[in-house]
């Protein structure tokens, strides 16, 4: 008899613990549900004002309530970039209206030079993700047409892509580029390749990634600037910030999305050098700075809004300990002025560039870390950031960037990535776990979820 009482008592204790945990978790889940609804409402505020003042154009200028087109004529940047956010948030009527506009009005037969990198991550990525989420073949047809028009960028002596290409003539220009722009193409071109069965898209983008990797220094680092015609580095400054950032992101993500072992091997050859030469310990805090790619010597002690994507990448690749520490530094940067500056000197805690462009990276990392740890602290910090975001950036006609985080003066700018990324990552941070099947998609650097394809 006594032998049978112990297991029963144990089971009762386990049950009691589960009930207690459930009671504690219920208010947290309810709070998160409320926050997700609030993010959705604020997204709609931005979207509805885009529709009111800039419908059919690339972006809204929220202070002047006027439209803005990147190249003098619209490529529907905001509708394409925001389409999958509309779908993920179950804004079905708005998504249908945006999709109707895209398939009716979007044409790439235009005599304009466009920046290959931005068009790839925003438009090609958005069309592919939109197709995978809706099944609308017309979006895939547009993506294929765009992919074909972008292919001439790879016609350099090295296979590294030129910066600009004319969508109509295929003429290229801009020989000096950077690893982010040469190495942040394979997720999109590779997905296009898998969906169309045309290997050329995968092969060209992968070659560009490999050619970038091949030119790393003996230390294993890449630089800030490279000439696509000679393959020579024009700037040897190495870091994880803008101009290099998503090169590292795509090495790991292309392994996850496609199972491409070459990408995994390039990642594994690169990340030890990044962690060795770019990390900086200051007063017990972890930061990532700048170093010369040839010598490893520290060149700058700066970290900024764009660098704040790196905790997400560290978490995705399994380095949670380092991800947590770096995310703590990102939060410190945010909390200095209640919103993050573009660039901070972390050694002196002096703001180098004080603008805030509504960037998503710190929110992205908060979402990833919550996903991998389940630690409610990340949702608490996400709520604080969203409160700040709304307090300082909301206008009666959308959301505005800030010229300076100290004065909080607003800037007449609401880039498409605010709707594609910033609001999406805030929403996913608070939304129920099944809202988007995290392990079945890989987000491109513009937060477009691309489905893993066997």
Legacy VTK file of the C-alpha trace (Angstrom):
# vtk DataFile Version 3.0
C-alpha trace
ASCII
DATASET POLYDATA
POINTS 454 float
0.000 0.000 0.000
2.659 2.642 0.923
4.425 1.951 -2.371
1.300 3.022 -4.233
0.724 6.218 -2.242
4.006 7.865 -3.228
3.335 7.810 -6.999
-0.162 9.135 -6.398
1.182 11.977 -4.290
3.780 12.682 -6.946
1.129 12.855 -9.672
-1.014 15.169 -7.549
1.994 17.435 -7.013
2.728 17.518 -10.742
-0.919 18.293 -11.476
-0.918 21.091 -8.896
2.241 22.547 -10.413
0.731 22.453 -13.899
-2.438 24.167 -12.684
-0.404 26.845 -10.886
1.774 27.369 -13.981
-1.356 27.521 -16.130
-2.893 30.166 -13.843
0.285 32.227 -14.031
0.537 31.783 -17.792
-3.089 32.705 -18.508
-2.708 36.433 -17.637
0.547 36.546 -19.617
-1.170 35.062 -22.658
-4.110 37.423 -22.296
-1.745 40.400 -22.065
0.129 39.208 -25.158
-3.175 38.787 -27.003
-4.106 42.381 -26.154
-0.718 43.633 -27.312
-0.940 41.731 -30.598
-4.336 43.335 -31.209
-2.869 46.740 -30.416
0.030 46.227 -32.847
-2.489 45.188 -35.498
-4.532 48.354 -34.862
-1.460 50.574 -35.152
-0.350 48.776 -38.315
-3.794 49.517 -39.767
-3.370 53.173 -38.827
-0.171 53.284 -40.890
-1.637 51.210 -43.737
-4.915 53.138 -43.989
-3.043 56.427 -44.202
-0.782 55.008 -46.897
-3.957 54.044 -48.751
-5.496 57.486 -48.179
-2.537 59.630 -49.198
-0.179 57.482 -51.291
-2.149 54.601 -52.800
-0.429 53.251 -55.896
2.900 54.836 -54.978
6.047 53.434 -53.386
5.687 55.063 -49.978
3.917 57.642 -47.830
5.526 60.774 -46.453
3.490 60.947 -43.245
4.080 64.568 -42.200
3.379 66.213 -45.551
0.763 63.538 -46.385
2.247 63.111 -49.848
3.377 60.096 -51.894
6.979 59.272 -52.693
8.332 57.124 -55.549
11.907 55.862 -55.435
12.677 56.238 -59.124
10.156 58.838 -60.240
7.605 56.173 -61.107
6.006 53.658 -58.803
7.049 50.041 -58.327
4.375 49.634 -55.606
7.060 49.183 -52.973
4.778 49.456 -49.948
1.941 47.188 -51.213
4.371 44.441 -52.253
6.488 44.770 -49.110
3.450 44.797 -46.797
1.368 42.087 -48.499
2.552 39.177 -46.366
2.113 41.269 -43.188
-1.503 41.857 -44.192
-1.931 38.102 -44.685
-0.193 37.161 -41.421
-2.375 39.632 -39.494
-5.512 38.198 -41.161
-6.400 41.556 -42.666
-8.092 39.743 -45.508
-9.935 42.623 -47.177
-6.846 44.831 -47.159
-4.679 41.968 -48.458
-7.106 41.280 -51.301
-7.172 44.965 -52.275
-3.374 45.195 -52.226
-3.007 42.009 -54.257
-5.514 43.301 -56.798
-3.524 46.531 -57.163
-0.264 44.612 -57.581
-1.442 42.202 -60.271
-3.278 44.972 -62.133
-0.725 47.791 -62.044
2.745 46.471 -61.304
4.981 46.396 -64.357
8.752 46.023 -64.489
8.998 47.063 -68.133
10.429 50.429 -67.168
13.420 52.372 -68.430
14.851 53.030 -64.975
17.991 51.975 -63.145
17.119 50.245 -59.882
19.271 49.096 -56.983
19.490 45.330 -57.290
19.855 44.663 -53.550
16.837 46.696 -52.420
14.617 45.497 -55.252
15.574 41.880 -54.529
14.897 41.907 -50.791
11.756 44.082 -50.942
10.027 43.295 -54.232
11.322 39.876 -55.272
11.125 38.640 -51.687
7.671 40.166 -51.209
6.256 38.681 -54.399
7.616 35.216 -53.603
6.340 35.258 -50.040
3.002 36.646 -51.216
2.718 33.818 -53.727
3.534 31.151 -51.139
0.975 32.574 -48.685
-1.858 33.139 -51.183
-1.199 30.686 -54.009
-1.818 33.477 -56.537
0.254 32.403 -59.546
0.203 35.943 -60.923
2.544 36.989 -58.120
4.991 34.248 -59.096
4.793 35.368 -62.731
5.690 38.907 -61.683
8.564 37.548 -59.575
9.932 35.578 -62.517
9.730 38.590 -64.815
11.566 40.676 -62.224
14.182 37.969 -61.673
14.924 37.824 -65.385
15.324 41.602 -65.533
17.738 41.580 -62.595
19.968 38.773 -63.922
22.275 41.083 -65.965
23.743 42.446 -62.704
25.766 39.244 -62.432
27.515 39.804 -65.790
30.708 41.152 -64.239
34.162 39.591 -64.726
33.981 38.147 -61.185
30.316 37.162 -61.071
29.810 39.670 -58.262
26.721 41.783 -59.032
26.788 45.399 -60.129
24.849 47.789 -57.897
22.315 49.043 -60.466
20.528 47.570 -63.476
18.093 49.034 -65.980
14.900 46.990 -65.836
14.231 47.502 -69.531
17.665 47.412 -71.186
19.638 45.254 -68.772
22.466 47.790 -68.734
24.381 47.887 -65.463
26.407 50.393 -63.480
28.004 50.748 -60.073
31.134 48.618 -59.816
31.960 49.373 -56.172
29.653 47.513 -53.813
29.761 45.633 -50.515
29.266 42.085 -49.143
25.672 42.754 -48.084
24.745 43.649 -51.650
26.712 40.783 -53.226
25.735 38.150 -50.667
22.104 38.899 -49.809
20.465 37.451 -52.895
20.389 33.655 -52.661
17.297 33.278 -50.466
15.219 35.171 -53.028
16.844 34.006 -56.268
17.096 30.476 -54.879
13.407 30.372 -53.972
12.551 31.709 -57.426
14.718 28.964 -58.899
12.972 26.242 -56.893
9.498 27.537 -57.746
10.147 27.976 -61.488
12.537 25.074 -62.020
15.109 27.424 -63.580
18.576 26.777 -62.184
20.101 30.007 -63.519
18.621 32.059 -60.670
20.137 29.843 -57.975
23.462 29.445 -59.740
24.105 33.156 -60.340
23.227 34.215 -56.799
25.185 31.368 -55.224
28.259 32.187 -57.275
28.092 35.785 -56.030
27.956 34.533 -52.446
30.905 32.199 -52.980
32.979 34.866 -54.767
32.447 37.165 -51.784
33.475 34.444 -49.338
36.547 33.516 -51.389
37.905 37.030 -50.968
37.871 36.986 -47.160
41.171 37.816 -45.477
43.554 35.318 -43.917
41.856 36.128 -40.621
38.525 35.081 -42.135
36.969 38.558 -42.314
35.407 40.488 -45.186
35.617 44.231 -45.754
33.199 47.068 -46.279
33.817 47.743 -49.991
34.672 45.615 -53.033
35.032 46.226 -56.775
32.973 43.731 -58.784
35.174 44.070 -61.878
38.543 43.489 -60.212
37.467 41.650 -57.074
39.729 43.942 -55.035
38.685 45.345 -51.695
38.173 49.113 -51.712
37.571 49.364 -47.953
39.014 46.883 -45.448
36.867 47.873 -42.467
35.087 44.784 -41.105
31.943 44.692 -38.926
28.401 43.306 -38.710
26.682 46.599 -39.548
25.128 47.943 -42.734
27.093 46.954 -45.815
28.096 43.552 -44.410
25.317 42.502 -41.995
23.026 40.344 -44.141
25.953 38.610 -45.882
26.483 36.637 -42.682
22.728 36.234 -42.227
22.351 34.561 -45.628
25.256 32.144 -45.170
23.362 30.465 -42.346
19.829 30.959 -43.644
20.604 29.494 -47.078
21.778 26.345 -45.323
18.493 26.221 -43.393
16.223 27.059 -46.329
17.822 24.924 -49.021
20.028 22.477 -47.117
22.975 23.824 -49.118
26.049 22.450 -47.364
28.350 24.931 -49.074
26.504 27.711 -47.255
26.830 25.877 -43.950
30.547 25.386 -44.522
31.042 29.068 -45.377
29.171 30.059 -42.227
31.251 27.742 -40.070
34.436 29.174 -41.587
33.262 32.764 -41.000
31.540 33.026 -37.635
34.612 32.146 -35.500
36.488 35.113 -37.015
33.521 37.418 -36.414
33.324 36.354 -32.781
37.086 36.574 -32.315
37.891 39.930 -33.873
34.663 41.939 -33.708
33.408 41.206 -30.187
34.221 43.722 -27.476
33.848 43.312 -23.716
33.189 46.658 -22.021
32.369 46.650 -18.310
30.941 43.144 -18.454
28.786 43.960 -21.498
29.111 42.323 -24.908
29.247 44.522 -28.010
30.369 44.022 -31.619
32.633 46.719 -33.062
34.758 47.271 -36.157
38.191 45.870 -37.020
40.545 45.903 -39.990
39.931 42.751 -42.014
43.650 42.196 -42.596
45.059 42.859 -39.129
42.105 42.388 -36.788
42.952 45.730 -35.163
39.982 47.632 -33.663
39.005 50.542 -35.908
35.736 51.728 -34.317
33.817 51.080 -31.117
30.411 51.633 -32.707
27.239 49.558 -32.677
23.862 50.653 -33.965
20.309 49.970 -35.028
21.396 47.828 -37.988
23.803 45.748 -35.865
20.882 44.824 -33.597
19.842 42.007 -35.969
22.805 39.928 -34.817
21.281 38.473 -31.625
18.553 36.962 -33.830
21.159 35.352 -36.068
23.143 34.072 -33.088
19.977 32.565 -31.613
18.968 31.014 -34.938
22.391 29.391 -35.247
22.290 28.003 -31.705
24.464 30.484 -29.778
21.855 31.548 -27.236
24.286 32.615 -24.520
25.992 35.170 -26.747
22.641 36.185 -28.251
21.203 37.018 -24.824
24.214 39.139 -23.854
24.264 41.095 -27.090
20.508 41.647 -26.918
20.985 43.125 -23.447
23.400 45.624 -25.013
20.858 46.453 -27.716
18.247 47.152 -25.044
20.720 49.398 -23.218
21.205 51.353 -26.456
17.416 51.698 -26.858
16.830 52.807 -23.270
19.451 55.570 -23.293
16.926 57.934 -24.889
13.764 55.850 -24.929
14.417 54.897 -28.540
17.546 53.668 -30.292
19.974 55.912 -32.217
21.268 54.891 -35.620
24.872 54.568 -34.303
26.270 54.564 -30.769
29.871 54.632 -29.587
29.501 51.926 -26.964
32.837 52.727 -25.322
31.953 56.338 -24.517
28.136 55.866 -24.671
28.117 58.808 -27.068
25.591 58.956 -29.921
27.427 59.140 -33.246
24.311 59.300 -35.447
21.114 60.237 -33.660
18.454 59.531 -36.268
15.863 56.742 -35.897
14.455 55.302 -39.100
11.770 53.007 -37.597
14.130 50.085 -38.028
13.053 46.515 -37.220
16.286 44.779 -36.217
16.056 45.073 -32.434
12.421 43.896 -32.573
13.419 40.986 -34.802
16.000 39.853 -32.251
13.502 40.221 -29.398
11.078 37.976 -31.287
13.721 35.345 -32.006
14.951 35.284 -28.425
11.424 34.954 -27.073
10.795 32.124 -29.522
13.898 30.203 -28.478
13.822 30.883 -24.724
10.172 31.450 -23.845
11.478 34.023 -21.353
8.613 36.500 -20.663
11.205 39.239 -20.123
11.530 39.559 -23.900
7.820 40.263 -24.245
8.051 42.809 -21.417
10.892 44.579 -23.191
9.031 44.328 -26.485
6.044 46.043 -24.887
8.284 48.833 -23.590
9.770 49.328 -27.064
6.341 49.341 -28.711
5.096 51.938 -26.211
8.111 54.119 -27.064
7.649 53.513 -30.789
4.026 54.676 -30.630
4.730 57.576 -28.255
7.424 59.175 -30.369
6.725 58.098 -33.954
2.961 58.006 -34.370
1.426 60.874 -36.328
-2.169 61.474 -37.337
-1.219 60.218 -40.819
0.979 57.202 -40.136
4.365 56.694 -38.502
7.333 59.032 -38.890
11.055 58.493 -38.472
12.982 60.760 -36.097
15.728 63.189 -37.069
17.241 62.839 -33.606
16.474 60.538 -30.670
17.320 63.226 -28.093
14.933 65.887 -29.403
12.431 63.337 -30.827
11.850 65.668 -33.781
9.957 63.777 -36.464
11.128 63.210 -40.032
8.841 62.995 -43.081
9.661 59.345 -43.807
7.864 55.991 -43.494
9.775 53.422 -45.508
8.065 50.271 -46.731
10.106 48.137 -44.324
8.162 49.632 -41.403
5.111 47.716 -42.643
7.058 44.730 -43.939
9.279 44.220 -40.892
8.876 46.439 -37.837
5.149 45.939 -37.347
5.358 42.277 -38.360
8.020 41.420 -35.782
6.162 43.338 -33.052
3.002 41.407 -33.951
4.686 38.004 -34.039
6.360 38.679 -30.682
2.931 38.875 -29.019
0.782 36.711 -31.304
-0.024 33.067 -30.448
2.721 30.607 -31.359
0.818 29.100 -34.296
0.279 32.437 -36.070
3.237 31.654 -38.319
4.998 28.292 -38.239
8.470 29.562 -37.374
10.257 26.288 -38.084
8.703 25.925 -41.538
9.810 29.294 -42.898
12.969 31.343 -43.164
12.628 35.132 -43.083
14.607 36.977 -45.690
16.355 40.125 -44.508
13.173 42.114 -45.257
11.114 39.767 -42.997
9.429 38.018 -45.900
8.758 34.426 -44.751
9.912 31.949 -47.401
8.706 28.385 -47.036
11.333 25.687 -46.709
11.387 23.702 -49.947
12.697 20.120 -49.873
LINES 1 455
454 0 1 2 3 4 5 6 7 8 9 10 11 12 13 14 15 16 17 18 19 20 21 22 23 24 25 26 27 28 29 30 31 32 33 34 35 36 37 38 39 40 41 42 43 44 45 46 47 48 49 50 51 52 53 54 55 56 57 58 59 60 61 62 63 64 65 66 67 68 69 70 71 72 73 74 75 76 77 78 79 80 81 82 83 84 85 86 87 88 89 90 91 92 93 94 95 96 97 98 99 100 101 102 103 104 105 106 107 108 109 110 111 112 113 114 115 116 117 118 119 120 121 122 123 124 125 126 127 128 129 130 131 132 133 134 135 136 137 138 139 140 141 142 143 144 145 146 147 148 149 150 151 152 153 154 155 156 157 158 159 160 161 162 163 164 165 166 167 168 169 170 171 172 173 174 175 176 177 178 179 180 181 182 183 184 185 186 187 188 189 190 191 192 193 194 195 196 197 198 199 200 201 202 203 204 205 206 207 208 209 210 211 212 213 214 215 216 217 218 219 220 221 222 223 224 225 226 227 228 229 230 231 232 233 234 235 236 237 238 239 240 241 242 243 244 245 246 247 248 249 250 251 252 253 254 255 256 257 258 259 260 261 262 263 264 265 266 267 268 269 270 271 272 273 274 275 276 277 278 279 280 281 282 283 284 285 286 287 288 289 290 291 292 293 294 295 296 297 298 299 300 301 302 303 304 305 306 307 308 309 310 311 312 313 314 315 316 317 318 319 320 321 322 323 324 325 326 327 328 329 330 331 332 333 334 335 336 337 338 339 340 341 342 343 344 345 346 347 348 349 350 351 352 353 354 355 356 357 358 359 360 361 362 363 364 365 366 367 368 369 370 371 372 373 374 375 376 377 378 379 380 381 382 383 384 385 386 387 388 389 390 391 392 393 394 395 396 397 398 399 400 401 402 403 404 405 406 407 408 409 410 411 412 413 414 415 416 417 418 419 420 421 422 423 424 425 426 427 428 429 430 431 432 433 434 435 436 437 438 439 440 441 442 443 444 445 446 447 448 449 450 451 452 453
